Amino acid sequence: MVSMIDVAALQSSSVHMPMHRDSALAVEAVSHAYGKRRALDEVSFTVAPGHFTVLLGLNGAGKSTLFSLITRLYATQSGAISLFGFNIAHDPGEALRRLGVVFQARTLDLDLSVAQNLAYHAALHGLSPHEAKQRAAQVLRQVAMGDRADDKVRDLSGGQMRRVEIARALLHHPRLLLLDEPTVGLDVKARAEILSHVRALVAKDGVAVLWATHLLDEVDPGDDVVILHQGHVLDQGKACEISMRSGIQNIAEVFTRLTGSGGR
Ligand SMILES: Nc1ncnc2c1ncn2[C@@H]1O[C@H](COP(=O)(O)OP(=O)(O)OP(=O)(O)O)[C@@H](O)[C@H]1O
């Protein structure tokens, strides 16, 4: 039997209990407008821990706006976002230390070496120089760039730079990784390599991933998918279930019909 004191203790601790403890990311009824232009309209979805989730949307769907809100680059105008149960507005420190991000635009310093770029970022996260060195070697190995630590970033290919950005995003052991169109501008081989490194992070290390793309061939039937179009979520669920529900063979065709246009 629970005593009065126990109940009081439970109630007081529940005040600080994170919401949506079961989701790596919970986006609830989020809307965002730039002046009069509404970029997101009541967007809701979740990313499960340890899952690869594709945010599928054409240009202008609102993917980057959503990433800017999740990373608190923009303040949330309406709705709520939480990471592992921590609301980003109320508990930003707890929420954001679980998050790694690879933005669409390249952000490495071209004139520094790979190791120097990572060391700089590790210092921002409070890692000691010794920890930073060890961790950098580890994350570079995870993206098969372990032998390029001393190379200048300028001398790497586009795909290799992306892999370094992914390594950098992993330095502080995030449990959720956001990637905004990470394969744009890369050739077929580099795209496949990046996708397989990120899928390995999910499978081997249990990192949750939100992968924003308009490229339909990056979606596997077993992936969780959120279809975003002109600021609205049109459908969500496992890719194979979405297509089965629609009575259509594959997710590419569902997407083309829903949005009236095709990716690739
Ligand atoms: N800073 C801004 N000021 C005004 N409008 C903006 C701004 N950023 C985005 N938008 C508008 O918001 C809508 C969503 O854009 P957003 O960049 O979020 O989409 P996206 O899915 O990331 O597309 P892309 O892949 O082309 O970047 C678009 O209509 C866009 O023109």
The ligand as an SDF file (V2000), in Angstrom:
LIG
                    3D

 31 33  0  0  0  0  0  0  0  0999 V2000
   14.4520   32.9020  -43.2500 N   0  0  0  0  0  0  0  0  0  0  0  0
   13.3190   32.7720  -43.9480 C   0  0  0  0  0  0  0  0  0  0  0  0
   12.5450   33.8410  -44.2160 N   0  0  0  0  0  0  0  0  0  0  0  0
   11.3800   33.7260  -44.8960 C   0  0  0  0  0  0  0  0  0  0  0  0
   10.9000   32.5740  -45.3820 N   0  0  0  0  0  0  0  0  0  0  0  0
   11.6300   31.4710  -45.1480 C   0  0  0  0  0  0  0  0  0  0  0  0
   12.8730   31.5080  -44.4190 C   0  0  0  0  0  0  0  0  0  0  0  0
   13.3650   30.2540  -44.3490 N   0  0  0  0  0  0  0  0  0  0  0  0
   12.4890   29.4660  -44.9890 C   0  0  0  0  0  0  0  0  0  0  0  0
   11.4500   30.1810  -45.4620 N   0  0  0  0  0  0  0  0  0  0  0  0
   10.2700   29.6620  -46.1750 C   0  0  0  0  0  0  0  0  0  0  0  0
    9.6880   28.6410  -45.3720 O   0  0  0  0  0  0  0  0  0  0  0  0
    9.2800   27.5360  -46.1620 C   0  0  0  0  0  0  0  0  0  0  0  0
   10.0000   26.2710  -45.6890 C   0  0  0  0  0  0  0  0  0  0  0  0
   11.4000   26.4010  -45.9810 O   0  0  0  0  0  0  0  0  0  0  0  0
   12.4960   25.3720  -45.4330 P   0  0  0  0  0  0  0  0  0  0  0  0
   13.8350   25.9030  -45.8330 O   0  0  0  0  0  0  0  0  0  0  0  0
   12.2410   25.1140  -44.0210 O   0  0  0  0  0  0  0  0  0  0  0  0
   12.1230   24.0690  -46.2770 O   0  0  0  0  0  0  0  0  0  0  0  0
   13.0380   22.8090  -46.6240 P   0  0  0  0  0  0  0  0  0  0  0  0
   12.1250   21.6480  -46.6240 O   0  0  0  0  0  0  0  0  0  0  0  0
   14.2040   22.7560  -45.7240 O   0  0  0  0  0  0  0  0  0  0  0  0
   13.5010   23.1200  -48.0970 O   0  0  0  0  0  0  0  0  0  0  0  0
   15.0050   23.1020  -48.6850 P   0  0  0  0  0  0  0  0  0  0  0  0
   15.3610   21.6740  -48.7730 O   0  0  0  0  0  0  0  0  0  0  0  0
   14.8370   23.7810  -50.0040 O   0  0  0  0  0  0  0  0  0  0  0  0
   15.8510   23.8820  -47.7240 O   0  0  0  0  0  0  0  0  0  0  0  0
    9.5750   27.9240  -47.6020 C   0  0  0  0  0  0  0  0  0  0  0  0
    8.3970   28.4800  -48.1710 O   0  0  0  0  0  0  0  0  0  0  0  0
   10.6580   28.9790  -47.4790 C   0  0  0  0  0  0  0  0  0  0  0  0
   10.6210   29.8750  -48.5360 O   0  0  0  0  0  0  0  0  0  0  0  0
  1  2  1  0
  2  3  1  0
  2  7  2  0
  3  4  2  0
  4  5  1  0
  5  6  2  0
  6  7  1  0
  6 10  1  0
  7  8  1  0
  8  9  2  0
  9 10  1  0
 10 11  1  0
 11 12  1  0
 11 30  1  0
 12 13  1  0
 13 14  1  0
 13 28  1  0
 14 15  1  0
 15 16  1  0
 16 17  2  0
 16 18  1  0
 16 19  1  0
 19 20  1  0
 20 21  2  0
 20 22  1  0
 20 23  1  0
 23 24  1  0
 24 25  2  0
 24 26  1  0
 24 27  1  0
 28 29  1  0
 28 30  1  0
 30 31  1  0
M  END
$$$$
